[in-house]
């Protein structure tokens, strides 16, 4: 698999990640795709993935946090959606 990853532009290095699992909203595996390769990452247990996949997951989680913060900041405020 490492040779295939390198051929697809990945480093071939791996790292272990553990995705949050709550048995409700966060129970399904997370899909990640890079350069035609795909991963379904199981939640709630350590999984060995390419470092590039771990970086995408880390970025996705950070973006989710920023989005949640923005929603909290604008909640309850009047928002002008413009004219249609």
Secondary structure, DSSP 4 states (H G I P E B T S, - for coil): -HHHHHHTT----EEEE-B---SSTT-SPEEEEETTEEEEEPBSS-EEEEHHHHHHHHHHHHHHHHHHHHHHHHTTS-------
